[in-house]
Amino acid sequence: MACFSCRSENVKAFNSEINIHIPGEPNLTKSVQAFPKLLVCLDCGLADVLLSQDELRNLTQTVGKPSNPRDMNVTVSTESPLRDQ
């Protein structure tokens, strides 16, 4: 699998533990703990997280319907934000 950012083949999978915090002021105490695979490019440092179906379902149930739709907006780009730094 090639890196999405630099196209290097030097990508390795690692076990990880993350705590996903739900955005928005009403959700300050909401979070989901997950133990996903972390794919890291050892050349440029870009990391990707792969959640299991159970972790994804748990996250979806915890998020529910946002009180303010702007709290859940995410901008997706094909360019790496770290590319020019």
Distance bins in CASP14 RR format, pairs under 12 A and 6 or more apart:
PFRMAT RR
TARGET T0000
AUTHOR 0000-0000-0000
RMODE 2
METHOD distances of the structure
MODEL  1
1 7 0 0 0 0 0 1 0 0 0 0 0
1 8 0 0 0 0 0 1 0 0 0 0 0
1 9 1 0 0 1 0 0 0 0 0 0 0
1 10 0 0 0 0 0 1 0 0 0 0 0
1 11 1 0 1 0 0 0 0 0 0 0 0
1 12 0 0 0 0 0 1 0 0 0 0 0
1 13 0 0 0 0 1 0 0 0 0 0 0
1 37 0 0 0 0 0 1 0 0 0 0 0
1 39 1 0 0 1 0 0 0 0 0 0 0
1 40 0 0 0 0 0 1 0 0 0 0 0
1 41 0 0 0 0 1 0 0 0 0 0 0
1 48 0 0 0 0 1 0 0 0 0 0 0
1 50 0 0 0 0 0 1 0 0 0 0 0
2 8 1 0 0 1 0 0 0 0 0 0 0
2 9 1 0 1 0 0 0 0 0 0 0 0
2 10 0 0 0 0 1 0 0 0 0 0 0
2 11 1 0 0 1 0 0 0 0 0 0 0
2 39 0 0 0 0 0 1 0 0 0 0 0
2 41 0 0 0 0 1 0 0 0 0 0 0
2 43 0 0 0 0 0 1 0 0 0 0 0
2 44 0 0 0 0 0 1 0 0 0 0 0
2 46 0 0 0 0 0 1 0 0 0 0 0
2 48 0 0 0 0 0 1 0 0 0 0 0
3 9 1 0 0 1 0 0 0 0 0 0 0
3 10 1 0 0 1 0 0 0 0 0 0 0
3 11 1 0 1 0 0 0 0 0 0 0 0
3 12 0 0 0 0 0 1 0 0 0 0 0
3 39 0 0 0 0 1 0 0 0 0 0 0
3 40 0 0 0 0 1 0 0 0 0 0 0
3 41 1 1 0 0 0 0 0 0 0 0 0
3 42 0 0 0 0 1 0 0 0 0 0 0
3 43 1 0 0 1 0 0 0 0 0 0 0
3 44 1 0 0 1 0 0 0 0 0 0 0
3 45 0 0 0 0 1 0 0 0 0 0 0
3 46 1 0 1 0 0 0 0 0 0 0 0
3 47 0 0 0 0 1 0 0 0 0 0 0
3 48 0 0 0 0 1 0 0 0 0 0 0
3 80 0 0 0 0 1 0 0 0 0 0 0
3 82 0 0 0 0 0 1 0 0 0 0 0
3 83 0 0 0 0 0 1 0 0 0 0 0
4 11 0 0 0 0 1 0 0 0 0 0 0
4 39 0 0 0 0 1 0 0 0 0 0 0
4 40 0 0 0 0 0 1 0 0 0 0 0
4 41 0 0 0 0 1 0 0 0 0 0 0
4 44 0 0 0 0 1 0 0 0 0 0 0
4 45 0 0 0 0 0 1 0 0 0 0 0
4 46 1 0 0 1 0 0 0 0 0 0 0
4 47 0 0 0 0 0 1 0 0 0 0 0
4 48 1 0 0 1 0 0 0 0 0 0 0
4 76 0 0 0 0 0 1 0 0 0 0 0
4 77 0 0 0 0 0 1 0 0 0 0 0
4 78 0 0 0 0 1 0 0 0 0 0 0
4 79 0 0 0 0 1 0 0 0 0 0 0
4 80 1 0 0 1 0 0 0 0 0 0 0
4 81 0 0 0 0 0 1 0 0 0 0 0
4 82 0 0 0 0 0 1 0 0 0 0 0
4 83 0 0 0 0 0 1 0 0 0 0 0
5 11 0 0 0 0 0 1 0 0 0 0 0
5 39 0 0 0 0 0 1 0 0 0 0 0
5 40 0 0 0 0 0 1 0 0 0 0 0
5 41 1 0 0 1 0 0 0 0 0 0 0
5 43 0 0 0 0 1 0 0 0 0 0 0
5 44 1 0 1 0 0 0 0 0 0 0 0
5 45 1 0 0 1 0 0 0 0 0 0 0
5 46 1 0 1 0 0 0 0 0 0 0 0
5 47 0 0 0 0 0 1 0 0 0 0 0
5 48 0 0 0 0 1 0 0 0 0 0 0
5 77 0 0 0 0 0 1 0 0 0 0 0
5 78 0 0 0 0 1 0 0 0 0 0 0
5 79 0 0 0 0 1 0 0 0 0 0 0
5 80 1 1 0 0 0 0 0 0 0 0 0
5 81 0 0 0 0 1 0 0 0 0 0 0
5 82 1 0 0 1 0 0 0 0 0 0 0
5 83 1 0 0 1 0 0 0 0 0 0 0
5 84 0 0 0 0 0 1 0 0 0 0 0
5 85 0 0 0 0 0 1 0 0 0 0 0
6 41 1 0 0 1 0 0 0 0 0 0 0
6 42 0 0 0 0 0 1 0 0 0 0 0
6 43 1 0 1 0 0 0 0 0 0 0 0
6 44 1 0 1 0 0 0 0 0 0 0 0
6 45 0 0 0 0 1 0 0 0 0 0 0
6 46 1 0 0 1 0 0 0 0 0 0 0
6 79 0 0 0 0 0 1 0 0 0 0 0
6 80 1 0 0 1 0 0 0 0 0 0 0
6 82 0 0 0 0 1 0 0 0 0 0 0
6 83 0 0 0 0 1 0 0 0 0 0 0
7 41 0 0 0 0 1 0 0 0 0 0 0
7 43 0 0 0 0 1 0 0 0 0 0 0
7 44 0 0 0 0 1 0 0 0 0 0 0
7 46 0 0 0 0 0 1 0 0 0 0 0
7 80 0 0 0 0 0 1 0 0 0 0 0
7 83 0 0 0 0 0 1 0 0 0 0 0
8 39 0 0 0 0 0 1 0 0 0 0 0
8 40 0 0 0 0 0 1 0 0 0 0 0
8 41 1 0 1 0 0 0 0 0 0 0 0
8 42 1 0 0 1 0 0 0 0 0 0 0
8 43 1 0 1 0 0 0 0 0 0 0 0
8 44 1 0 0 1 0 0 0 0 0 0 0
8 45 0 0 0 0 1 0 0 0 0 0 0
8 46 0 0 0 0 1 0 0 0 0 0 0
9 41 0 0 0 0 1 0 0 0 0 0 0
9 42 0 0 0 0 0 1 0 0 0 0 0
9 43 0 0 0 0 1 0 0 0 0 0 0
10 39 0 0 0 0 0 1 0 0 0 0 0
10 40 0 0 0 0 1 0 0 0 0 0 0
10 41 1 0 0 1 0 0 0 0 0 0 0
10 42 1 0 1 0 0 0 0 0 0 0 0
10 43 1 0 1 0 0 0 0 0 0 0 0
10 44 0 0 0 0 1 0 0 0 0 0 0
10 45 0 0 0 0 1 0 0 0 0 0 0
10 46 0 0 0 0 0 1 0 0 0 0 0
11 37 0 0 0 0 0 1 0 0 0 0 0
11 38 0 0 0 0 0 1 0 0 0 0 0
11 39 1 0 1 0 0 0 0 0 0 0 0
11 40 1 0 0 1 0 0 0 0 0 0 0
11 41 1 0 1 0 0 0 0 0 0 0 0
11 42 1 0 0 1 0 0 0 0 0 0 0
11 43 0 0 0 0 1 0 0 0 0 0 0
11 44 0 0 0 0 1 0 0 0 0 0 0
11 45 0 0 0 0 1 0 0 0 0 0 0
11 46 0 0 0 0 1 0 0 0 0 0 0
11 47 0 0 0 0 1 0 0 0 0 0 0
11 48 0 0 0 0 1 0 0 0 0 0 0
11 50 0 0 0 0 0 1 0 0 0 0 0
12 37 0 0 0 0 0 1 0 0 0 0 0
12 38 0 0 0 0 1 0 0 0 0 0 0
12 39 1 0 0 1 0 0 0 0 0 0 0
12 40 1 0 1 0 0 0 0 0 0 0 0
12 41 0 0 0 0 1 0 0 0 0 0 0
12 42 1 0 0 1 0 0 0 0 0 0 0
12 43 0 0 0 0 0 1 0 0 0 0 0
12 45 0 0 0 0 0 1 0 0 0 0 0
12 47 0 0 0 0 0 1 0 0 0 0 0
12 48 0 0 0 0 0 1 0 0 0 0 0
13 36 0 0 0 0 0 1 0 0 0 0 0
13 37 1 0 1 0 0 0 0 0 0 0 0
13 38 1 0 0 1 0 0 0 0 0 0 0
13 39 1 0 1 0 0 0 0 0 0 0 0
13 40 1 0 0 1 0 0 0 0 0 0 0
13 41 0 0 0 0 0 1 0 0 0 0 0
13 42 0 0 0 0 0 1 0 0 0 0 0
13 47 0 0 0 0 0 1 0 0 0 0 0
13 48 0 0 0 0 1 0 0 0 0 0 0
13 49 0 0 0 0 0 1 0 0 0 0 0
13 50 0 0 0 0 1 0 0 0 0 0 0
14 35 0 0 0 0 0 1 0 0 0 0 0
14 36 0 0 0 0 1 0 0 0 0 0 0
14 37 1 0 0 1 0 0 0 0 0 0 0
14 38 1 0 1 0 0 0 0 0 0 0 0
14 39 1 0 0 1 0 0 0 0 0 0 0
14 40 1 0 0 1 0 0 0 0 0 0 0
14 41 0 0 0 0 0 1 0 0 0 0 0
14 42 0 0 0 0 0 1 0 0 0 0 0
14 45 0 0 0 0 0 1 0 0 0 0 0
14 47 0 0 0 0 1 0 0 0 0 0 0
14 48 0 0 0 0 0 1 0 0 0 0 0
14 49 0 0 0 0 0 1 0 0 0 0 0
14 50 0 0 0 0 0 1 0 0 0 0 0
15 34 0 0 0 0 0 1 0 0 0 0 0
15 35 1 0 0 1 0 0 0 0 0 0 0
15 36 0 0 0 0 1 0 0 0 0 0 0
15 37 1 0 0 1 0 0 0 0 0 0 0
15 38 1 0 0 1 0 0 0 0 0 0 0
15 39 0 0 0 0 0 1 0 0 0 0 0
15 40 0 0 0 0 0 1 0 0 0 0 0
15 49 0 0 0 0 0 1 0 0 0 0 0
15 50 0 0 0 0 0 1 0 0 0 0 0
16 33 0 0 0 0 0 1 0 0 0 0 0
16 34 0 0 0 0 1 0 0 0 0 0 0
16 35 1 0 0 1 0 0 0 0 0 0 0
16 36 1 0 1 0 0 0 0 0 0 0 0
16 37 1 0 0 1 0 0 0 0 0 0 0
16 38 1 0 1 0 0 0 0 0 0 0 0
16 39 0 0 0 0 1 0 0 0 0 0 0
16 40 0 0 0 0 1 0 0 0 0 0 0
16 47 0 0 0 0 1 0 0 0 0 0 0
16 48 0 0 0 0 0 1 0 0 0 0 0
16 49 1 0 0 1 0 0 0 0 0 0 0
16 50 0 0 0 0 1 0 0 0 0 0 0
16 51 0 0 0 0 0 1 0 0 0 0 0
16 55 0 0 0 0 0 1 0 0 0 0 0
17 32 0 0 0 0 0 1 0 0 0 0 0
17 33 1 0 0 1 0 0 0 0 0 0 0
17 34 1 0 0 1 0 0 0 0 0 0 0
17 35 1 0 1 0 0 0 0 0 0 0 0
17 36 0 0 0 0 1 0 0 0 0 0 0
17 37 0 0 0 0 0 1 0 0 0 0 0
17 38 0 0 0 0 1 0 0 0 0 0 0
17 49 0 0 0 0 0 1 0 0 0 0 0
17 55 0 0 0 0 0 1 0 0 0 0 0
18 31 0 0 0 0 1 0 0 0 0 0 0
18 32 0 0 0 0 1 0 0 0 0 0 0
18 33 1 0 0 1 0 0 0 0 0 0 0
18 34 1 0 1 0 0 0 0 0 0 0 0
18 35 1 0 0 1 0 0 0 0 0 0 0
18 36 1 0 0 1 0 0 0 0 0 0 0
18 37 0 0 0 0 0 1 0 0 0 0 0
18 38 0 0 0 0 1 0 0 0 0 0 0
18 47 0 0 0 0 0 1 0 0 0 0 0
18 49 1 0 0 1 0 0 0 0 0 0 0
18 50 0 0 0 0 0 1 0 0 0 0 0
18 51 0 0 0 0 1 0 0 0 0 0 0
18 55 0 0 0 0 1 0 0 0 0 0 0
18 59 0 0 0 0 0 1 0 0 0 0 0
19 30 0 0 0 0 0 1 0 0 0 0 0
19 31 1 0 1 0 0 0 0 0 0 0 0
19 32 1 0 0 1 0 0 0 0 0 0 0
19 33 1 0 1 0 0 0 0 0 0 0 0
19 34 1 0 0 1 0 0 0 0 0 0 0
19 35 0 0 0 0 0 1 0 0 0 0 0
19 36 0 0 0 0 0 1 0 0 0 0 0
19 55 0 0 0 0 0 1 0 0 0 0 0
19 59 0 0 0 0 0 1 0 0 0 0 0
19 62 0 0 0 0 0 1 0 0 0 0 0
20 27 0 0 0 0 0 1 0 0 0 0 0
20 30 0 0 0 0 1 0 0 0 0 0 0
20 31 1 0 0 1 0 0 0 0 0 0 0
20 32 1 0 1 0 0 0 0 0 0 0 0
20 33 1 0 0 1 0 0 0 0 0 0 0
20 34 1 0 0 1 0 0 0 0 0 0 0
20 35 0 0 0 0 0 1 0 0 0 0 0
20 36 0 0 0 0 1 0 0 0 0 0 0
20 49 0 0 0 0 1 0 0 0 0 0 0
20 51 0 0 0 0 1 0 0 0 0 0 0
20 55 0 0 0 0 1 0 0 0 0 0 0
20 56 0 0 0 0 0 1 0 0 0 0 0
20 58 0 0 0 0 1 0 0 0 0 0 0
20 59 1 0 0 1 0 0 0 0 0 0 0
20 60 0 0 0 0 0 1 0 0 0 0 0
20 62 0 0 0 0 1 0 0 0 0 0 0
20 63 0 0 0 0 1 0 0 0 0 0 0
21 27 1 0 0 1 0 0 0 0 0 0 0
21 28 0 0 0 0 1 0 0 0 0 0 0
21 29 0 0 0 0 1 0 0 0 0 0 0
21 30 1 0 0 1 0 0 0 0 0 0 0
21 31 1 0 1 0 0 0 0 0 0 0 0
21 32 0 0 0 0 1 0 0 0 0 0 0
21 33 0 0 0 0 0 1 0 0 0 0 0
21 34 0 0 0 0 0 1 0 0 0 0 0
21 59 0 0 0 0 0 1 0 0 0 0 0
21 62 0 0 0 0 0 1 0 0 0 0 0
21 63 0 0 0 0 0 1 0 0 0 0 0
21 71 0 0 0 0 0 1 0 0 0 0 0
22 28 0 0 0 0 1 0 0 0 0 0 0
22 29 0 0 0 0 1 0 0 0 0 0 0
22 30 1 0 1 0 0 0 0 0 0 0 0
22 31 1 0 0 1 0 0 0 0 0 0 0
22 32 1 0 0 1 0 0 0 0 0 0 0
22 58 0 0 0 0 0 1 0 0 0 0 0
22 59 0 0 0 0 1 0 0 0 0 0 0
22 60 0 0 0 0 0 1 0 0 0 0 0
22 61 0 0 0 0 0 1 0 0 0 0 0
22 62 1 0 0 1 0 0 0 0 0 0 0
22 63 1 0 1 0 0 0 0 0 0 0 0
22 64 0 0 0 0 1 0 0 0 0 0 0
22 65 0 0 0 0 0 1 0 0 0 0 0
22 66 0 0 0 0 1 0 0 0 0 0 0
22 67 0 0 0 0 0 1 0 0 0 0 0
22 71 0 0 0 0 1 0 0 0 0 0 0
22 72 0 0 0 0 1 0 0 0 0 0 0
23 30 0 0 0 0 1 0 0 0 0 0 0
23 31 0 0 0 0 0 1 0 0 0 0 0
23 62 0 0 0 0 0 1 0 0 0 0 0
23 63 0 0 0 0 1 0 0 0 0 0 0
23 66 1 0 0 1 0 0 0 0 0 0 0
23 67 0 0 0 0 0 1 0 0 0 0 0
23 68 0 0 0 0 1 0 0 0 0 0 0
23 69 0 0 0 0 0 1 0 0 0 0 0
23 70 0 0 0 0 1 0 0 0 0 0 0
23 71 1 0 1 0 0 0 0 0 0 0 0
23 72 1 0 0 1 0 0 0 0 0 0 0
23 73 0 0 0 0 1 0 0 0 0 0 0
23 74 0 0 0 0 1 0 0 0 0 0 0
24 30 0 0 0 0 1 0 0 0 0 0 0
24 31 0 0 0 0 0 1 0 0 0 0 0
24 63 0 0 0 0 0 1 0 0 0 0 0
24 66 1 0 0 1 0 0 0 0 0 0 0
24 67 1 0 0 1 0 0 0 0 0 0 0
24 68 1 0 0 1 0 0 0 0 0 0 0
24 69 0 0 0 0 0 1 0 0 0 0 0
24 70 0 0 0 0 1 0 0 0 0 0 0
24 71 1 0 1 0 0 0 0 0 0 0 0
24 72 0 0 0 0 1 0 0 0 0 0 0
24 73 0 0 0 0 0 1 0 0 0 0 0
25 66 0 0 0 0 0 1 0 0 0 0 0
25 67 0 0 0 0 1 0 0 0 0 0 0
25 68 0 0 0 0 1 0 0 0 0 0 0
25 70 0 0 0 0 0 1 0 0 0 0 0
25 71 0 0 0 0 1 0 0 0 0 0 0
26 63 0 0 0 0 0 1 0 0 0 0 0
26 64 0 0 0 0 0 1 0 0 0 0 0
26 65 0 0 0 0 0 1 0 0 0 0 0
26 66 0 0 0 0 1 0 0 0 0 0 0
26 67 1 0 1 0 0 0 0 0 0 0 0
26 68 0 0 0 0 1 0 0 0 0 0 0
26 71 0 0 0 0 1 0 0 0 0 0 0
26 72 0 0 0 0 0 1 0 0 0 0 0
27 62 0 0 0 0 1 0 0 0 0 0 0
27 63 0 0 0 0 1 0 0 0 0 0 0
27 64 0 0 0 0 1 0 0 0 0 0 0
27 65 0 0 0 0 0 1 0 0 0 0 0
27 66 0 0 0 0 1 0 0 0 0 0 0
27 67 0 0 0 0 1 0 0 0 0 0 0
27 68 0 0 0 0 0 1 0 0 0 0 0
27 71 1 0 0 1 0 0 0 0 0 0 0
27 72 0 0 0 0 1 0 0 0 0 0 0
28 71 0 0 0 0 0 1 0 0 0 0 0
29 62 0 0 0 0 0 1 0 0 0 0 0
30 58 0 0 0 0 0 1 0 0 0 0 0
30 59 0 0 0 0 0 1 0 0 0 0 0
30 61 0 0 0 0 0 1 0 0 0 0 0
30 62 1 0 1 0 0 0 0 0 0 0 0
30 63 0 0 0 0 1 0 0 0 0 0 0
30 64 0 0 0 0 1 0 0 0 0 0 0
30 66 0 0 0 0 0 1 0 0 0 0 0
30 67 0 0 0 0 0 1 0 0 0 0 0
30 71 0 0 0 0 0 1 0 0 0 0 0
31 58 0 0 0 0 0 1 0 0 0 0 0
31 59 0 0 0 0 1 0 0 0 0 0 0
31 62 1 0 0 1 0 0 0 0 0 0 0
31 63 0 0 0 0 0 1 0 0 0 0 0
32 51 0 0 0 0 1 0 0 0 0 0 0
32 52 0 0 0 0 0 1 0 0 0 0 0
32 54 0 0 0 0 0 1 0 0 0 0 0
32 55 1 0 0 1 0 0 0 0 0 0 0
32 56 0 0 0 0 1 0 0 0 0 0 0
32 57 0 0 0 0 0 1 0 0 0 0 0
32 58 1 0 1 0 0 0 0 0 0 0 0
32 59 1 0 1 0 0 0 0 0 0 0 0
32 60 0 0 0 0 1 0 0 0 0 0 0
32 61 0 0 0 0 1 0 0 0 0 0 0
32 62 1 0 1 0 0 0 0 0 0 0 0
32 63 0 0 0 0 1 0 0 0 0 0 0
32 64 0 0 0 0 0 1 0 0 0 0 0
33 51 0 0 0 0 0 1 0 0 0 0 0
33 54 0 0 0 0 0 1 0 0 0 0 0
33 55 0 0 0 0 1 0 0 0 0 0 0
33 58 0 0 0 0 1 0 0 0 0 0 0
33 59 0 0 0 0 0 1 0 0 0 0 0
33 62 0 0 0 0 0 1 0 0 0 0 0
34 49 0 0 0 0 1 0 0 0 0 0 0
34 50 0 0 0 0 0 1 0 0 0 0 0
34 51 1 0 1 0 0 0 0 0 0 0 0
34 52 1 0 0 1 0 0 0 0 0 0 0
34 53 0 0 0 0 0 1 0 0 0 0 0
34 54 0 0 0 0 1 0 0 0 0 0 0
34 55 1 0 1 0 0 0 0 0 0 0 0
34 56 0 0 0 0 1 0 0 0 0 0 0
34 57 0 0 0 0 0 1 0 0 0 0 0
34 58 1 0 0 1 0 0 0 0 0 0 0
34 59 1 0 0 1 0 0 0 0 0 0 0
34 62 0 0 0 0 0 1 0 0 0 0 0
35 49 0 0 0 0 0 1 0 0 0 0 0
35 50 0 0 0 0 0 1 0 0 0 0 0
35 51 0 0 0 0 1 0 0 0 0 0 0
35 52 0 0 0 0 1 0 0 0 0 0 0
35 54 0 0 0 0 0 1 0 0 0 0 0
35 55 1 0 0 1 0 0 0 0 0 0 0
35 58 0 0 0 0 0 1 0 0 0 0 0
36 47 0 0 0 0 0 1 0 0 0 0 0
36 48 0 0 0 0 1 0 0 0 0 0 0
36 49 1 0 1 0 0 0 0 0 0 0 0
36 50 1 0 1 0 0 0 0 0 0 0 0
36 51 1 0 1 0 0 0 0 0 0 0 0
36 52 1 0 0 1 0 0 0 0 0 0 0
36 53 0 0 0 0 0 1 0 0 0 0 0
36 54 0 0 0 0 0 1 0 0 0 0 0
36 55 1 0 0 1 0 0 0 0 0 0 0
36 56 0 0 0 0 1 0 0 0 0 0 0
36 58 0 0 0 0 0 1 0 0 0 0 0
36 59 0 0 0 0 0 1 0 0 0 0 0
37 47 0 0 0 0 0 1 0 0 0 0 0
37 48 0 0 0 0 1 0 0 0 0 0 0
37 49 1 0 0 1 0 0 0 0 0 0 0
37 50 1 0 1 0 0 0 0 0 0 0 0
37 51 0 0 0 0 1 0 0 0 0 0 0
37 52 0 0 0 0 1 0 0 0 0 0 0
37 55 0 0 0 0 0 1 0 0 0 0 0
38 45 0 0 0 0 0 1 0 0 0 0 0
38 46 0 0 0 0 0 1 0 0 0 0 0
38 47 1 0 1 0 0 0 0 0 0 0 0
38 48 1 0 0 1 0 0 0 0 0 0 0
38 49 1 0 1 0 0 0 0 0 0 0 0
38 50 1 0 0 1 0 0 0 0 0 0 0
38 51 0 0 0 0 0 1 0 0 0 0 0
39 45 0 0 0 0 0 1 0 0 0 0 0
39 46 0 0 0 0 1 0 0 0 0 0 0
39 47 1 0 0 1 0 0 0 0 0 0 0
39 48 1 0 1 0 0 0 0 0 0 0 0
39 49 1 0 0 1 0 0 0 0 0 0 0
39 50 1 0 0 1 0 0 0 0 0 0 0
40 46 1 0 0 1 0 0 0 0 0 0 0
40 47 1 0 1 0 0 0 0 0 0 0 0
40 48 1 0 0 1 0 0 0 0 0 0 0
40 49 0 0 0 0 0 1 0 0 0 0 0
40 50 0 0 0 0 0 1 0 0 0 0 0
41 47 1 0 0 1 0 0 0 0 0 0 0
41 48 0 0 0 0 1 0 0 0 0 0 0
41 80 0 0 0 0 1 0 0 0 0 0 0
41 82 0 0 0 0 0 1 0 0 0 0 0
41 83 0 0 0 0 0 1 0 0 0 0 0
44 80 1 0 0 1 0 0 0 0 0 0 0
44 81 0 0 0 0 0 1 0 0 0 0 0
44 82 1 0 0 1 0 0 0 0 0 0 0
44 83 0 0 0 0 1 0 0 0 0 0 0
44 84 0 0 0 0 0 1 0 0 0 0 0
44 85 0 0 0 0 0 1 0 0 0 0 0
45 80 0 0 0 0 1 0 0 0 0 0 0
45 82 1 0 0 1 0 0 0 0 0 0 0
45 83 0 0 0 0 0 1 0 0 0 0 0
45 85 0 0 0 0 0 1 0 0 0 0 0
46 79 0 0 0 0 0 1 0 0 0 0 0
46 80 1 0 1 0 0 0 0 0 0 0 0
46 81 0 0 0 0 1 0 0 0 0 0 0
46 82 1 0 0 1 0 0 0 0 0 0 0
46 83 0 0 0 0 1 0 0 0 0 0 0
46 85 0 0 0 0 0 1 0 0 0 0 0
47 80 0 0 0 0 0 1 0 0 0 0 0
47 82 0 0 0 0 0 1 0 0 0 0 0
48 80 0 0 0 0 0 1 0 0 0 0 0
49 55 0 0 0 0 1 0 0 0 0 0 0
49 56 0 0 0 0 0 1 0 0 0 0 0
49 59 0 0 0 0 0 1 0 0 0 0 0
50 56 0 0 0 0 1 0 0 0 0 0 0
51 57 0 0 0 0 1 0 0 0 0 0 0
51 58 0 0 0 0 1 0 0 0 0 0 0
51 59 1 0 0 1 0 0 0 0 0 0 0
51 60 0 0 0 0 0 1 0 0 0 0 0
52 58 0 0 0 0 1 0 0 0 0 0 0
52 59 0 0 0 0 0 1 0 0 0 0 0
53 59 0 0 0 0 0 1 0 0 0 0 0
53 60 0 0 0 0 0 1 0 0 0 0 0
54 60 0 0 0 0 0 1 0 0 0 0 0
54 61 0 0 0 0 0 1 0 0 0 0 0
55 61 0 0 0 0 0 1 0 0 0 0 0
55 62 0 0 0 0 0 1 0 0 0 0 0
56 62 0 0 0 0 0 1 0 0 0 0 0
56 63 0 0 0 0 0 1 0 0 0 0 0
57 63 0 0 0 0 0 1 0 0 0 0 0
57 64 0 0 0 0 0 1 0 0 0 0 0
58 64 0 0 0 0 0 1 0 0 0 0 0
59 72 0 0 0 0 0 1 0 0 0 0 0
60 72 0 0 0 0 0 1 0 0 0 0 0
63 69 0 0 0 0 0 1 0 0 0 0 0
63 71 0 0 0 0 1 0 0 0 0 0 0
63 72 1 0 0 1 0 0 0 0 0 0 0
63 74 0 0 0 0 0 1 0 0 0 0 0
64 71 0 0 0 0 0 1 0 0 0 0 0
64 72 0 0 0 0 1 0 0 0 0 0 0
65 71 0 0 0 0 0 1 0 0 0 0 0
65 72 0 0 0 0 1 0 0 0 0 0 0
66 72 1 0 1 0 0 0 0 0 0 0 0
66 73 0 0 0 0 1 0 0 0 0 0 0
66 74 0 0 0 0 0 1 0 0 0 0 0
75 81 0 0 0 0 1 0 0 0 0 0 0
77 83 0 0 0 0 0 1 0 0 0 0 0
END
